Amino acid sequence: MKQEKIDRINELARKAKSEGLTAEETEERRLLREEYLEAVRTNFRQTLESIKFVDKDER
């Protein structure tokens, strides 16, 4: 995910705490969060798939 999108998520989070969001901003935040979580899940899945287990008794 591009840094600009992460920055936008953070910007919307700050605005939500300070003054609230419009309906459009709330929807934008929801979509950006979904995209962010999918990227995290994908990266985590790739990390798990690259792990090799080694049995020390088989050396």
C-alpha positions as a printed Julia matrix, in Angstrom:
59×3 Matrix{Float64}:
   0.0     0.0    0.0
   1.31    3.42  -0.89
   2.38    5.79   1.86
  -0.07    8.44   0.61
  -2.99    6.15   1.42
  -1.64    5.38   4.88
  -1.2     9.1    5.48
  -4.8     9.66   4.39
  -6.04    6.98   6.81
  -4.17    8.74   9.62
  -5.48   12.13   8.55
  -9.06   10.86   8.6
  -8.52    9.24  12.0
  -7.27   12.52  13.47
 -10.18   14.42  11.94
 -12.68   11.85  13.25
 -11.38   12.4   16.79
 -11.25   16.19  16.6
 -14.28   17.29  14.61
 -16.01   14.29  13.07
 -16.28   13.05   9.51
 -18.79   13.58   6.75
 -20.58   10.57   5.29
 -18.22   10.63   2.29
 -15.15   10.73   4.51
 -16.48    7.89   6.63
 -16.96    5.77   3.53
 -13.49    6.71   2.24
 -11.98    5.72   5.6
 -13.82    2.38   5.52
 -12.55    1.58   2.01
  -8.98    2.61   2.84
  -9.03    0.49   6.01
 -10.27   -2.54   4.06
  -7.49   -2.06   1.51
  -4.9    -1.68   4.28
  -6.06   -4.81   6.1
  -5.99   -6.83   2.89
  -2.4    -5.71   2.27
  -1.42   -6.7    5.82
  -3.09  -10.09   5.45
  -1.37  -10.7    2.12
   2.04   -9.8    3.51
   1.49  -11.97   6.58
   0.35  -14.9    4.42
   3.46  -14.58   2.23
   5.66  -14.51   5.31
   4.05  -17.64   6.7
   4.33  -19.45   3.38
   8.05  -18.71   3.21
   8.8   -20.25   6.62
  10.64  -23.55   6.53
  10.55  -25.88   9.49
  13.71  -27.81  10.14
  13.8   -30.86  12.34
  17.07  -30.84  14.24
  17.03  -34.67  14.42
  17.16  -34.96  10.62
  20.53  -33.26  10.24
